[in-house]
């Protein structure tokens, strides 16, 4: 029997008592935006009262604890199916992840390609013109020419800037929902060629661009959704493993006072994770790409929640599932309330510390 349905995690800032034929329960809105929860009657494994979680069979408990995982995963597949039909951004590339995003080639076509600024070299013509990572390149017009050249593909930029080395170029780009114009004087061929033999090679404009393709599928959309979910699961687990290794290096660096190991560990650990602030920033940037992009990110978040909830983290459903499985399946006895509270409480405090650290990192990124 359920006692409370909560959105977010306590403390609660809004609460209402709901009456129903199956029993009364509390509906709450809570401060920490980390998902949601259902508080069951007699949540401890050792509880024996009728209608309580503890009195349920191992099979019934397993279904309860893994229901959220299943719902999140199915929701992700449904959302990604819709996105595959309406237009899915290609975020997984060979260059970045060592593999291309899952598709059914004969039923997938690229319907749009945006060229984005991925990196701006300090003190470069692009930096002087005010270009920033995330800007969408629209067109380039060399001085003295009336017609601007549209930027359709990131591979076009190097040849264009090389052909107009040393010239002044008018750059049209898209930022914050508005087309903007800036002027930059490209570096000369002599400067660029001379820099190639140094530790700091330079480009004519001074940016690294990337393509953000949007592709559509028809009959294969459900297959794409399932395949992409599997691919994202694998990449997410790899990211979590990298974050754990980075955290290990960070702790080892702190213990041994090795600043290099500590710095490397901190960088690896923090670049793999994002919290509510980071998610908000991604969704905010996603408004530039349209509702389809936001829907895509929502599907990925739902998938990530499913993955996190199936991992053996004691404060989450997966952790509780493994605790019950070990205590009931192997030791043939329930876990005592005192021990369960210690394990879950310690894990929850660790998650809160991690939540604060991730939020700090996200705020630094956004600044």
C-alpha positions as CSV (number, residue, x, y, z in Angstrom):
1,X,0.0,0.0,0.0
2,X,1.3,3.5,-0.9
3,X,1.5,6.2,1.8
4,X,3.0,9.0,-0.3
5,X,3.7,9.9,-3.9
6,X,6.4,12.5,-4.1
7,X,7.8,14.6,-6.9
8,X,11.4,15.5,-6.1
9,X,13.1,14.6,-2.8
10,X,12.3,15.9,0.7
11,X,11.9,18.3,2.4
12,X,8.4,18.9,1.0
13,X,7.1,22.5,0.3
14,X,3.6,21.4,-0.8
15,X,1.4,18.5,0.5
16,X,-2.1,17.4,-0.1
17,X,-4.1,14.4,1.3
18,X,-5.7,12.3,-1.5
19,X,-8.6,10.0,-0.7
20,X,-9.3,6.9,-2.9
21,X,-11.0,3.6,-2.8
22,X,-7.7,1.7,-2.4
23,X,-6.6,3.9,0.5
24,X,-5.6,7.4,1.3
25,X,-2.2,8.8,0.5
26,X,-0.2,12.1,0.5
27,X,0.8,13.8,-2.7
28,X,3.9,16.0,-2.2
29,X,6.1,18.4,-4.1
30,X,9.7,18.4,-2.7
31,X,12.7,20.7,-2.8
32,X,15.4,18.6,-4.4
33,X,14.6,18.1,-8.1
34,X,16.2,14.6,-8.4
35,X,13.2,12.6,-9.8
36,X,10.4,11.3,-7.6
37,X,9.5,8.5,-5.1
38,X,6.7,6.4,-3.7
39,X,6.7,5.8,0.0
40,X,5.1,2.4,0.8
41,X,3.6,1.1,4.0
42,X,6.2,-0.7,6.0
43,X,9.1,0.0,3.7
44,X,11.7,-1.9,5.7
45,X,12.5,-5.4,4.6
46,X,11.9,-6.7,8.2
47,X,8.4,-5.3,8.5
48,X,5.7,-8.1,8.8
49,X,2.4,-6.1,8.9
50,X,-0.2,-7.0,6.3
51,X,-0.1,-4.8,3.3
52,X,3.5,-3.6,4.0
53,X,6.4,-3.8,1.7
54,X,8.3,-6.1,4.1
55,X,5.5,-8.7,4.2
56,X,5.5,-9.0,0.4
57,X,7.2,-11.9,-1.4
58,X,10.6,-11.5,-3.0
59,X,9.0,-11.6,-6.5
60,X,6.5,-8.9,-5.5
61,X,9.3,-6.7,-4.0
62,X,11.4,-7.1,-7.2
63,X,8.4,-6.0,-9.3
64,X,7.9,-2.9,-7.1
65,X,11.6,-1.9,-7.0
66,X,12.1,-2.4,-10.8
67,X,8.8,-0.9,-11.9
68,X,10.3,2.6,-12.1
69,X,13.2,1.4,-14.1
70,X,10.9,-0.3,-16.6
71,X,8.7,2.7,-16.9
72,X,11.6,5.1,-17.4
73,X,13.1,2.8,-20.1
74,X,9.8,2.4,-22.0
75,X,9.1,6.1,-21.8
76,X,12.6,6.8,-23.3
77,X,11.9,4.3,-26.2
78,X,8.5,5.9,-26.9
79,X,10.0,9.5,-26.8
80,X,12.9,8.5,-29.0
81,X,10.5,6.8,-31.5
82,X,8.6,10.0,-31.9
83,X,11.9,12.0,-32.2
84,X,13.2,9.6,-34.9
85,X,10.0,10.2,-37.0
86,X,10.0,14.0,-36.5
87,X,13.7,14.7,-36.6
88,X,16.5,13.3,-34.4
89,X,19.8,15.2,-33.8
90,X,22.9,13.2,-34.5
91,X,25.0,13.7,-31.3
92,X,27.0,10.5,-31.4
93,X,29.8,10.7,-33.9
94,X,32.8,8.6,-34.9
95,X,35.2,11.4,-34.0
96,X,33.9,11.9,-30.5
97,X,32.8,8.5,-29.4
98,X,34.5,6.1,-31.8
99,X,31.2,5.0,-33.3
100,X,28.3,6.6,-35.2
101,X,24.8,7.1,-33.8
102,X,22.6,4.0,-34.4
103,X,20.4,4.2,-37.5
104,X,18.8,2.0,-40.1
105,X,20.7,3.4,-43.1
106,X,18.2,2.6,-45.8
107,X,15.4,4.3,-43.9
108,X,17.3,7.3,-42.5
109,X,18.0,10.6,-44.3
110,X,19.6,13.8,-43.2
111,X,17.0,16.7,-43.4
112,X,19.1,19.5,-41.9
113,X,22.7,20.2,-41.0
114,X,23.8,23.0,-38.7
115,X,27.4,24.1,-38.5
116,X,28.3,25.0,-34.9
117,X,31.3,26.6,-33.4
118,X,32.8,24.0,-31.1
119,X,36.0,25.8,-30.0
120,X,37.3,29.4,-30.3
121,X,41.1,29.8,-30.3
122,X,42.2,32.6,-27.8
123,X,43.4,35.8,-29.5
124,X,42.2,34.6,-32.9
125,X,40.3,36.5,-35.5
126,X,37.2,34.6,-34.4
127,X,37.7,35.6,-30.8
128,X,38.2,39.3,-31.8
129,X,34.9,39.1,-33.8
130,X,33.1,37.8,-30.7
131,X,32.3,34.3,-31.8
132,X,31.6,31.8,-29.0
133,X,31.2,28.0,-28.8
134,X,27.6,27.1,-29.7
135,X,27.2,29.8,-32.3
136,X,25.7,28.5,-35.5
137,X,27.6,29.6,-38.6
138,X,25.2,30.9,-41.4
139,X,27.4,32.5,-44.1
140,X,30.7,34.1,-44.9
141,X,31.2,37.1,-47.2
142,X,34.7,38.2,-48.2
143,X,35.3,42.0,-48.5
144,X,34.5,43.2,-52.0
145,X,32.0,40.5,-52.8
146,X,28.3,41.1,-52.9
147,X,27.2,37.5,-52.5
148,X,27.8,35.6,-49.3
149,X,28.7,31.9,-49.2
150,X,26.4,29.8,-47.1
151,X,28.0,27.5,-44.6
152,X,26.4,24.1,-45.2
153,X,29.0,21.8,-43.9
154,X,32.0,22.1,-41.5
155,X,34.3,20.7,-44.1
156,X,33.7,23.8,-46.2
157,X,35.2,26.2,-43.7
158,X,38.9,25.3,-43.9
159,X,39.0,25.6,-47.8
160,X,37.0,28.9,-47.7
161,X,39.3,30.5,-45.1
162,X,42.4,29.2,-46.8
163,X,41.2,30.7,-50.2
164,X,40.6,34.1,-48.5
165,X,43.6,34.2,-46.2
166,X,44.5,37.7,-45.0
167,X,41.2,39.2,-46.2
168,X,38.4,40.8,-44.2
169,X,35.3,38.6,-43.9
170,X,31.8,39.4,-42.8
171,X,30.5,36.5,-40.7
172,X,26.7,35.9,-40.2
173,X,25.9,33.6,-37.3
174,X,23.0,32.7,-35.1
175,X,22.9,33.1,-31.3
176,X,20.1,33.3,-28.8
177,X,17.4,33.2,-31.5
178,X,18.9,36.1,-33.5
179,X,21.1,36.3,-36.6
180,X,24.1,38.5,-35.9
181,X,26.9,39.9,-38.1
182,X,30.6,40.3,-37.2
183,X,33.7,41.1,-39.1
184,X,37.1,39.4,-38.9
185,X,40.4,39.7,-40.7
186,X,41.7,36.2,-41.4
187,X,45.3,35.4,-40.7
188,X,47.7,35.4,-43.6
189,X,49.0,32.1,-45.2
190,X,52.5,33.0,-44.0
191,X,51.4,33.2,-40.3
192,X,49.4,30.0,-40.5
193,X,52.1,28.0,-42.3
194,X,54.8,29.2,-39.9
195,X,52.7,28.3,-36.8
196,X,52.3,24.7,-37.9
197,X,55.8,23.8,-36.9
198,X,55.3,25.3,-33.4
199,X,53.6,23.9,-30.2
200,X,50.7,26.3,-31.0
201,X,49.5,25.8,-34.6
202,X,46.9,28.4,-35.7
203,X,44.0,28.5,-38.1
204,X,43.0,31.3,-40.5
205,X,39.8,32.1,-38.6
206,X,40.7,30.3,-35.3
207,X,37.7,28.0,-34.7
208,X,37.0,24.3,-34.6
209,X,33.5,23.7,-36.1
210,X,31.2,20.7,-35.8
211,X,28.1,19.5,-37.6
212,X,24.8,18.9,-35.9
213,X,22.8,16.9,-38.3
214,X,19.1,16.2,-38.0
215,X,17.9,12.9,-39.5
216,X,14.5,11.3,-39.9
217,X,13.3,7.7,-40.1
218,X,9.9,6.2,-41.0
219,X,9.1,2.5,-40.5
220,X,12.4,1.9,-38.7
221,X,11.7,4.6,-36.0
222,X,11.0,2.0,-33.2
223,X,14.1,0.0,-34.2
224,X,16.2,3.2,-34.1
225,X,14.7,4.0,-30.7
226,X,15.6,0.6,-29.2
227,X,19.0,0.5,-30.9
228,X,19.9,4.0,-29.7
229,X,18.7,3.2,-26.2
230,X,21.1,0.3,-26.1
231,X,23.9,2.4,-27.5
232,X,23.3,5.2,-25.0
233,X,23.1,2.7,-22.1
234,X,26.6,1.4,-23.1
235,X,28.0,4.9,-23.4
236,X,26.4,6.0,-20.1
237,X,27.9,3.0,-18.3
238,X,31.3,3.8,-19.8
239,X,30.9,7.4,-18.6
240,X,30.0,6.3,-15.1
241,X,33.1,4.0,-15.0
242,X,35.3,6.8,-16.2
243,X,33.8,9.1,-13.5
244,X,34.5,6.4,-10.8
245,X,38.1,6.0,-12.0
246,X,38.5,9.8,-12.0
247,X,37.1,9.9,-8.5
248,X,39.5,7.2,-7.4
249,X,42.4,9.2,-8.8
250,X,41.1,12.3,-7.0
251,X,41.0,10.5,-3.7
252,X,44.4,8.9,-4.2
253,X,45.8,12.3,-5.1
254,X,44.3,13.8,-1.9
255,X,45.8,11.0,0.2
256,X,49.2,11.1,-1.4
257,X,49.2,14.9,-2.0
258,X,49.9,14.3,-5.6
259,X,48.5,17.5,-7.2
260,X,48.7,16.1,-10.8
261,X,46.7,13.0,-10.0
262,X,44.2,15.0,-8.0
263,X,43.8,17.5,-10.8
264,X,43.4,14.8,-13.5
265,X,41.0,12.9,-11.4
266,X,38.9,15.9,-10.7
267,X,38.7,16.8,-14.4
268,X,37.8,13.2,-15.5
269,X,35.2,12.8,-12.7
270,X,33.4,16.1,-13.3
271,X,33.4,16.1,-17.1
272,X,31.3,12.9,-17.1
273,X,28.4,14.0,-15.0
274,X,25.8,16.8,-14.9
275,X,23.2,17.8,-12.3
276,X,19.9,19.8,-12.5
277,X,21.8,23.0,-13.3
278,X,23.6,21.3,-16.2
279,X,20.4,19.8,-17.4
280,X,18.7,23.2,-17.3
281,X,21.5,24.7,-19.4
282,X,21.3,22.0,-22.0
283,X,17.5,22.4,-22.2
284,X,17.9,26.2,-22.4
285,X,20.4,25.8,-25.3
286,X,18.0,23.2,-26.8
287,X,15.3,25.9,-27.2
288,X,17.6,27.2,-30.0
289,X,17.3,23.8,-31.8
290,X,13.6,23.5,-31.5
291,X,11.1,21.3,-29.6
292,X,12.4,18.1,-31.2
293,X,15.9,18.6,-29.6
294,X,14.3,19.2,-26.1
295,X,12.2,16.1,-26.6
296,X,15.3,14.1,-27.5
297,X,17.2,15.3,-24.4
298,X,14.1,14.5,-22.3
299,X,14.2,10.9,-23.7
300,X,17.9,10.6,-22.9
301,X,17.3,11.9,-19.3
302,X,14.5,9.3,-18.8
303,X,16.9,6.6,-20.1
304,X,19.7,7.8,-17.8
305,X,17.3,7.6,-14.8
306,X,16.5,4.0,-15.7
307,X,20.2,3.2,-15.8
308,X,21.0,4.9,-12.5
309,X,18.0,3.2,-10.8
310,X,19.2,-0.3,-11.8
311,X,22.8,0.3,-10.4
312,X,23.6,-1.1,-6.9
313,X,23.4,2.3,-5.2
314,X,21.7,1.7,-1.8
315,X,19.7,4.9,-1.7
316,X,18.1,4.2,-5.0
317,X,15.7,1.4,-6.2
318,X,18.5,-0.7,-7.7
319,X,20.5,-0.7,-4.5
320,X,17.5,-1.7,-2.4
321,X,16.7,-4.5,-4.9
322,X,20.2,-5.9,-4.6
323,X,20.1,-5.6,-0.8
324,X,16.8,-7.5,-0.6
325,X,18.1,-10.1,-3.2
326,X,21.2,-10.8,-1.1
327,X,19.4,-10.9,2.3
328,X,16.4,-12.9,1.1
329,X,17.9,-14.9,-1.7
330,X,21.2,-15.8,-0.2
331,X,21.0,-15.4,3.6
332,X,17.3,-16.4,3.7
333,X,16.4,-13.7,6.3
334,X,15.3,-10.1,6.1
335,X,17.7,-7.2,6.5
336,X,17.2,-5.6,10.0
337,X,15.7,-2.2,10.0
338,X,18.7,-0.7,11.8
339,X,21.2,-2.0,9.3
340,X,19.0,-1.0,6.3
341,X,18.6,2.5,7.7
342,X,22.4,2.8,8.2
343,X,23.2,1.6,4.7
344,X,20.5,3.7,3.0
345,X,21.2,6.8,5.1
346,X,25.0,6.7,4.4
347,X,24.4,6.3,0.7
348,X,21.8,9.1,0.6
349,X,24.3,11.5,2.4
350,X,27.0,10.5,-0.1
351,X,24.5,11.3,-3.0
352,X,23.7,14.6,-1.5
353,X,27.4,15.5,-1.2
354,X,27.8,14.4,-4.8
355,X,24.7,16.5,-5.8
356,X,26.2,19.6,-4.3
357,X,29.6,19.1,-5.9
358,X,28.0,18.4,-9.3
359,X,25.9,21.6,-8.9
360,X,29.0,23.6,-8.2
361,X,30.8,22.2,-11.3
362,X,27.7,22.9,-13.4
363,X,27.6,26.5,-12.2
364,X,31.3,27.0,-13.0
365,X,30.6,25.6,-16.5
366,X,27.7,28.0,-17.0
367,X,29.8,31.0,-16.0
